[in-house]
């Protein structure tokens, strides 16, 4: 047996390649109901940066330089 025949014997043909139902409506529903979630740590970081800028206004330039 050559390599091609060995591969065909080891890997039987795949049957039923089509999904049993249309997957697009479920995907569309999932995309439509997806909302943007911002973790609480991100809000805390934003609040800390704004507080830092309010307390030390000159540091805003240094912060913007590093961004």
N, C-alpha and C positions, 0 to 999 in steps of 0.2 A: 504494500500500500504506500502510495506517495503521501506527501504532507497535506495536499488538498483533500484527499479522501479521508485521511485521519481527522482533519478538522471538521469535515461534514459529518462524520460519524460521531464525533465528540459533542458537537453542537447541533442539536436537531433544529429544524426550521421553526421560526417563531410563528405562532398562529394568532389570529385575531389581533391585528395591529391597531385597529380602530377602538377608541374607548366606547364603552357601552352607552354613553349618553353624551350630549353636547356639553362641553365644559366651559364654553364662553360665558353663558349667563351667570354661572356661579363666580367666575373670575370678575366679571363686570360688577356684580353685587359686592364683592369683597373690595374692589377698588373704590366704589362709591361710598361705602360705609367707613373707609379708612380715615381716621382723624389724626391730626398732628398732636402728639403727646410730648410734652416737655417735662422731663424729670425734675423733681424738687431740687436736686443738687444744682441743676442749671439755673433755676430761679435764685437759689442762694448765692451762687457765684455772681450773677448779674447784680443782685442787691449789694454784695460786698464790694464790687467794683464801683458801683454808683456811690456808695457811702465813702469809699476811699477818695474818689474824685471830689465829693462834696467837702470832705475834711481837708484834703491836700490838693487844691486845684492845679498847682504846678505839676503834679505828678501825672496829670492827664496827657501832657505832651510826651512824657516818657512811655506811657502805656500805648499811645497811638504810634510811637516810633517802633515799638516791638511788635505791633500788629502788622 
